[in-house]
Amino acid sequence: MSKYTYEEKLKACDDYFSGTRSASEIARDFGLSKLSGAMDIWFKLYQEHGPTAFINCQAKMHKKY
């Protein structure tokens, strides 16, 4: 199971792409290192799949990015 919920990932992406919060702010709020790459994966999935990106995320994560 993912550490972060569908809703949390979706909100992070919505905030980032709308310009509401920076990647650094989101990383701080989630306790992530911006350098960890987790958010980059979220953002890439969101750009490619939209709001459904994090539904059944495990299957999508097996693709090479």
Backbone atoms as SQL, in Angstrom:
CREATE TABLE atoms (id INTEGER PRIMARY KEY, chain TEXT, resi INTEGER, resn TEXT, atom TEXT, x REAL, y REAL, z REAL);
INSERT INTO atoms VALUES
  (1, 'A', 1, 'MET', 'N', 0.844, -1.182, 0.000),
  (2, 'A', 1, 'MET', 'CA', 0.000, 0.000, 0.000),
  (3, 'A', 1, 'MET', 'C', 0.886, 1.240, 0.000),
  (4, 'A', 2, 'SER', 'N', 0.437, 2.243, -0.676),
  (5, 'A', 2, 'SER', 'CA', 1.179, 3.484, -0.798),
  (6, 'A', 2, 'SER', 'C', 1.161, 4.259, 0.515),
  (7, 'A', 3, 'LYS', 'N', 2.240, 4.956, 0.771),
  (8, 'A', 3, 'LYS', 'CA', 2.326, 5.782, 1.971),
  (9, 'A', 3, 'LYS', 'C', 1.391, 6.979, 1.882),
  (10, 'A', 4, 'TYR', 'N', 1.138, 7.445, 0.669),
  (11, 'A', 4, 'TYR', 'CA', 0.284, 8.612, 0.455),
  (12, 'A', 4, 'TYR', 'C', -0.970, 8.200, -0.297),
  (13, 'A', 5, 'THR', 'N', -2.076, 8.793, 0.066),
  (14, 'A', 5, 'THR', 'CA', -3.358, 8.433, -0.544),
  (15, 'A', 5, 'THR', 'C', -3.493, 9.039, -1.940),
  (16, 'A', 6, 'TYR', 'N', -4.452, 8.493, -2.660),
  (17, 'A', 6, 'TYR', 'CA', -4.813, 9.029, -3.978),
  (18, 'A', 6, 'TYR', 'C', -5.099, 10.524, -3.869),
  (19, 'A', 7, 'GLU', 'N', -5.882, 10.901, -2.856),
  (20, 'A', 7, 'GLU', 'CA', -6.283, 12.296, -2.690),
  (21, 'A', 7, 'GLU', 'C', -5.086, 13.202, -2.407),
  (22, 'A', 8, 'GLU', 'N', -4.142, 12.717, -1.601),
  (23, 'A', 8, 'GLU', 'CA', -2.959, 13.521, -1.285),
  (24, 'A', 8, 'GLU', 'C', -2.104, 13.753, -2.531),
  (25, 'A', 9, 'LYS', 'N', -1.889, 12.696, -3.310),
  (26, 'A', 9, 'LYS', 'CA', -1.085, 12.823, -4.528),
  (27, 'A', 9, 'LYS', 'C', -1.775, 13.734, -5.541),
  (28, 'A', 10, 'LEU', 'N', -3.087, 13.577, -5.668),
  (29, 'A', 10, 'LEU', 'CA', -3.851, 14.404, -6.601),
  (30, 'A', 10, 'LEU', 'C', -3.789, 15.872, -6.195),
  (31, 'A', 11, 'LYS', 'N', -3.953, 16.156, -4.908),
  (32, 'A', 11, 'LYS', 'CA', -3.881, 17.542, -4.418),
  (33, 'A', 11, 'LYS', 'C', -2.496, 18.120, -4.665),
  (34, 'A', 12, 'ALA', 'N', -1.453, 17.337, -4.402),
  (35, 'A', 12, 'ALA', 'CA', -0.083, 17.806, -4.625),
  (36, 'A', 12, 'ALA', 'C', 0.110, 18.183, -6.091),
  (37, 'A', 13, 'CYS', 'N', -0.351, 17.336, -6.990),
  (38, 'A', 13, 'CYS', 'CA', -0.204, 17.608, -8.426),
  (39, 'A', 13, 'CYS', 'C', -1.046, 18.798, -8.856),
  (40, 'A', 14, 'ASP', 'N', -2.283, 18.852, -8.381),
  (41, 'A', 14, 'ASP', 'CA', -3.143, 19.992, -8.714),
  (42, 'A', 14, 'ASP', 'C', -2.504, 21.302, -8.255),
  (43, 'A', 15, 'ASP', 'N', -1.994, 21.305, -7.028),
  (44, 'A', 15, 'ASP', 'CA', -1.366, 22.515, -6.490),
  (45, 'A', 15, 'ASP', 'C', -0.129, 22.890, -7.298),
  (46, 'A', 16, 'TYR', 'N', 0.672, 21.903, -7.647),
  (47, 'A', 16, 'TYR', 'CA', 1.903, 22.169, -8.390),
  (48, 'A', 16, 'TYR', 'C', 1.597, 22.718, -9.786),
  (49, 'A', 17, 'PHE', 'N', 0.717, 22.044, -10.517),
  (50, 'A', 17, 'PHE', 'CA', 0.444, 22.459, -11.894),
  (51, 'A', 17, 'PHE', 'C', -0.400, 23.728, -11.996),
  (52, 'A', 18, 'SER', 'N', -1.127, 24.052, -10.935),
  (53, 'A', 18, 'SER', 'CA', -1.889, 25.306, -10.939),
  (54, 'A', 18, 'SER', 'C', -1.033, 26.479, -10.459),
  (55, 'A', 19, 'GLY', 'N', 0.150, 26.174, -9.926),
  (56, 'A', 19, 'GLY', 'CA', 1.024, 27.222, -9.428),
  (57, 'A', 19, 'GLY', 'C', 0.722, 27.655, -8.006),
  (58, 'A', 20, 'THR', 'N', -0.167, 26.925, -7.338),
  (59, 'A', 20, 'THR', 'CA', -0.532, 27.260, -5.962),
  (60, 'A', 20, 'THR', 'C', 0.635, 27.068, -5.004),
  (61, 'A', 21, 'ARG', 'N', 1.380, 25.971, -5.203),
  (62, 'A', 21, 'ARG', 'CA', 2.536, 25.681, -4.349),
  (63, 'A', 21, 'ARG', 'C', 3.693, 25.197, -5.220),
  (64, 'A', 22, 'SER', 'N', 4.894, 25.458, -4.761),
  (65, 'A', 22, 'SER', 'CA', 6.085, 24.994, -5.479),
  (66, 'A', 22, 'SER', 'C', 6.383, 23.544, -5.098),
  (67, 'A', 23, 'ALA', 'N', 7.240, 22.916, -5.875),
  (68, 'A', 23, 'ALA', 'CA', 7.661, 21.547, -5.567),
  (69, 'A', 23, 'ALA', 'C', 8.332, 21.493, -4.198),
  (70, 'A', 24, 'SER', 'N', 9.087, 22.503, -3.866),
  (71, 'A', 24, 'SER', 'CA', 9.762, 22.546, -2.559),
  (72, 'A', 24, 'SER', 'C', 8.763, 22.608, -1.413),
  (73, 'A', 25, 'GLU', 'N', 7.714, 23.404, -1.587),
  (74, 'A', 25, 'GLU', 'CA', 6.681, 23.503, -0.547),
  (75, 'A', 25, 'GLU', 'C', 5.951, 22.182, -0.382),
  (76, 'A', 26, 'ILE', 'N', 5.615, 21.557, -1.487),
  (77, 'A', 26, 'ILE', 'CA', 4.907, 20.276, -1.438),
  (78, 'A', 26, 'ILE', 'C', 5.795, 19.217, -0.788),
  (79, 'A', 27, 'ALA', 'N', 7.062, 19.173, -1.181),
  (80, 'A', 27, 'ALA', 'CA', 7.999, 18.205, -0.606),
  (81, 'A', 27, 'ALA', 'C', 8.091, 18.389, 0.905),
  (82, 'A', 28, 'ARG', 'N', 8.190, 19.628, 1.348),
  (83, 'A', 28, 'ARG', 'CA', 8.265, 19.912, 2.786),
  (84, 'A', 28, 'ARG', 'C', 6.999, 19.422, 3.499),
  (85, 'A', 29, 'ASP', 'N', 5.829, 19.697, 2.926),
  (86, 'A', 29, 'ASP', 'CA', 4.565, 19.298, 3.545),
  (87, 'A', 29, 'ASP', 'C', 4.430, 17.781, 3.651),
  (88, 'A', 30, 'PHE', 'N', 5.004, 17.062, 2.699),
  (89, 'A', 30, 'PHE', 'CA', 4.921, 15.605, 2.696),
  (90, 'A', 30, 'PHE', 'C', 6.108, 14.949, 3.406),
  (91, 'A', 31, 'GLY', 'N', 7.057, 15.745, 3.835),
  (92, 'A', 31, 'GLY', 'CA', 8.229, 15.188, 4.489),
  (93, 'A', 31, 'GLY', 'C', 9.138, 14.444, 3.523),
  (94, 'A', 32, 'LEU', 'N', 9.119, 14.877, 2.261),
  (95, 'A', 32, 'LEU', 'CA', 9.944, 14.249, 1.231),
  (96, 'A', 32, 'LEU', 'C', 11.148, 15.114, 0.925),
  (97, 'A', 33, 'SER', 'N', 12.209, 14.462, 0.524),
  (98, 'A', 33, 'SER', 'CA', 13.344, 15.191, -0.025),
  (99, 'A', 33, 'SER', 'C', 13.012, 15.455, -1.484),
  (100, 'A', 34, 'LYS', 'N', 13.134, 16.686, -1.909),
  (101, 'A', 34, 'LYS', 'CA', 12.852, 17.004, -3.307),
  (102, 'A', 34, 'LYS', 'C', 13.744, 16.174, -4.227),
  (103, 'A', 35, 'LEU', 'N', 14.887, 15.785, -3.723),
  (104, 'A', 35, 'LEU', 'CA', 15.837, 15.012, -4.511),
  (105, 'A', 35, 'LEU', 'C', 15.487, 13.527, -4.579),
  (106, 'A', 36, 'SER', 'N', 14.507, 13.082, -3.782),
  (107, 'A', 36, 'SER', 'CA', 14.168, 11.658, -3.754),
  (108, 'A', 36, 'SER', 'C', 13.564, 11.178, -5.066),
  (109, 'A', 37, 'GLY', 'N', 12.958, 12.083, -5.807),
  (110, 'A', 37, 'GLY', 'CA', 12.374, 11.727, -7.091),
  (111, 'A', 37, 'GLY', 'C', 10.925, 11.282, -7.025),
  (112, 'A', 38, 'ALA', 'N', 10.393, 11.080, -5.834),
  (113, 'A', 38, 'ALA', 'CA', 9.011, 10.606, -5.698),
  (114, 'A', 38, 'ALA', 'C', 8.027, 11.572, -6.352),
  (115, 'A', 39, 'MET', 'N', 8.183, 12.836, -6.071),
  (116, 'A', 39, 'MET', 'CA', 7.253, 13.816, -6.644),
  (117, 'A', 39, 'MET', 'C', 7.416, 13.933, -8.148),
  (118, 'A', 40, 'ASP', 'N', 8.633, 13.791, -8.635),
  (119, 'A', 40, 'ASP', 'CA', 8.838, 13.825, -10.091),
  (120, 'A', 40, 'ASP', 'C', 8.037, 12.716, -10.762),
  (121, 'A', 41, 'ILE', 'N', 7.993, 11.557, -10.129),
  (122, 'A', 41, 'ILE', 'CA', 7.210, 10.436, -10.665),
  (123, 'A', 41, 'ILE', 'C', 5.725, 10.777, -10.609),
  (124, 'A', 42, 'TRP', 'N', 5.272, 11.342, -9.487),
  (125, 'A', 42, 'TRP', 'CA', 3.860, 11.740, -9.383),
  (126, 'A', 42, 'TRP', 'C', 3.510, 12.715, -10.491),
  (127, 'A', 43, 'PHE', 'N', 4.349, 13.733, -10.683),
  (128, 'A', 43, 'PHE', 'CA', 4.066, 14.767, -11.677),
  (129, 'A', 43, 'PHE', 'C', 4.056, 14.185, -13.088),
  (130, 'A', 44, 'LYS', 'N', 4.977, 13.280, -13.370),
  (131, 'A', 44, 'LYS', 'CA', 5.040, 12.665, -14.696),
  (132, 'A', 44, 'LYS', 'C', 3.803, 11.794, -14.947),
  (133, 'A', 45, 'LEU', 'N', 3.424, 10.999, -13.946),
  (134, 'A', 45, 'LEU', 'CA', 2.224, 10.169, -14.072),
  (135, 'A', 45, 'LEU', 'C', 0.988, 11.042, -14.287),
  (136, 'A', 46, 'TYR', 'N', 0.901, 12.124, -13.531),
  (137, 'A', 46, 'TYR', 'CA', -0.245, 13.022, -13.639),
  (138, 'A', 46, 'TYR', 'C', -0.305, 13.665, -15.022),
  (139, 'A', 47, 'GLN', 'N', 0.840, 14.075, -15.549),
  (140, 'A', 47, 'GLN', 'CA', 0.860, 14.672, -16.884),
  (141, 'A', 47, 'GLN', 'C', 0.430, 13.666, -17.944),
  (142, 'A', 48, 'GLU', 'N', 0.829, 12.419, -17.789),
  (143, 'A', 48, 'GLU', 'CA', 0.520, 11.398, -18.788),
  (144, 'A', 48, 'GLU', 'C', -0.892, 10.834, -18.674),
  (145, 'A', 49, 'HIS', 'N', -1.416, 10.751, -17.437),
  (146, 'A', 49, 'HIS', 'CA', -2.684, 10.055, -17.225),
  (147, 'A', 49, 'HIS', 'C', -3.781, 10.909, -16.602),
  (148, 'A', 50, 'GLY', 'N', -3.456, 12.136, -16.218),
  (149, 'A', 50, 'GLY', 'CA', -4.460, 12.990, -15.600),
  (150, 'A', 50, 'GLY', 'C', -4.842, 12.520, -14.210),
  (151, 'A', 51, 'PRO', 'N', -6.024, 12.911, -13.739),
  (152, 'A', 51, 'PRO', 'CA', -6.456, 12.592, -12.379),
  (153, 'A', 51, 'PRO', 'C', -6.560, 11.091, -12.082),
  (154, 'A', 52, 'THR', 'N', -6.613, 10.267, -13.101),
  (155, 'A', 52, 'THR', 'CA', -6.687, 8.820, -12.858),
  (156, 'A', 52, 'THR', 'C', -5.302, 8.203, -12.655),
  (157, 'A', 53, 'ALA', 'N', -4.272, 9.020, -12.675),
  (158, 'A', 53, 'ALA', 'CA', -2.882, 8.545, -12.602),
  (159, 'A', 53, 'ALA', 'C', -2.603, 7.673, -11.381),
  (160, 'A', 54, 'PHE', 'N', -3.253, 7.956, -10.276),
  (161, 'A', 54, 'PHE', 'CA', -2.912, 7.272, -9.036),
  (162, 'A', 54, 'PHE', 'C', -3.881, 6.172, -8.659),
  (163, 'A', 55, 'ILE', 'N', -4.803, 5.876, -9.555),
  (164, 'A', 55, 'ILE', 'CA', -5.677, 4.723, -9.375),
  (165, 'A', 55, 'ILE', 'C', -4.927, 3.538, -9.954),
  (166, 'A', 56, 'ASN', 'N', -4.770, 2.500, -9.156),
  (167, 'A', 56, 'ASN', 'CA', -4.003, 1.326, -9.573),
  (168, 'A', 56, 'ASN', 'C', -2.584, 1.738, -9.957),
  (169, 'A', 57, 'CYS', 'N', -2.013, 2.581, -9.139),
  (170, 'A', 57, 'CYS', 'CA', -0.688, 3.152, -9.411),
  (171, 'A', 57, 'CYS', 'C', 0.404, 2.095, -9.487),
  (172, 'A', 58, 'GLN', 'N', 0.286, 1.028, -8.749),
  (173, 'A', 58, 'GLN', 'CA', 1.334, 0.016, -8.730),
  (174, 'A', 58, 'GLN', 'C', 1.589, -0.552, -10.120),
  (175, 'A', 59, 'ALA', 'N', 0.557, -0.808, -10.888),
  (176, 'A', 59, 'ALA', 'CA', 0.732, -1.370, -12.227),
  (177, 'A', 59, 'ALA', 'C', 1.459, -0.386, -13.129),
  (178, 'A', 60, 'LYS', 'N', 1.163, 0.889, -12.994),
  (179, 'A', 60, 'LYS', 'CA', 1.795, 1.904, -13.824),
  (180, 'A', 60, 'LYS', 'C', 3.255, 2.115, -13.442),
  (181, 'A', 61, 'MET', 'N', 3.592, 1.889, -12.176),
  (182, 'A', 61, 'MET', 'CA', 4.939, 2.132, -11.706),
  (183, 'A', 61, 'MET', 'C', 5.945, 1.134, -12.289),
  (184, 'A', 62, 'HIS', 'N', 5.471, 0.024, -12.797),
  (185, 'A', 62, 'HIS', 'CA', 6.389, -0.962, -13.360),
  (186, 'A', 62, 'HIS', 'C', 6.911, -0.541, -14.716),
  (187, 'A', 63, 'LYS', 'N', 6.307, 0.491, -15.306),
  (188, 'A', 63, 'LYS', 'CA', 6.818, 1.015, -16.571),
  (189, 'A', 63, 'LYS', 'C', 8.077, 1.812, -16.283),
  (190, 'A', 64, 'LYS', 'N', 8.974, 1.836, -17.213),
  (191, 'A', 64, 'LYS', 'CA', 10.204, 2.612, -17.062),
  (192, 'A', 64, 'LYS', 'C', 9.917, 4.077, -17.396),
  (193, 'A', 65, 'TYR', 'N', 10.359, 4.970, -16.509),
  (194, 'A', 65, 'TYR', 'CA', 10.205, 6.404, -16.747),
  (195, 'A', 65, 'TYR', 'C', 11.564, 7.030, -16.779);
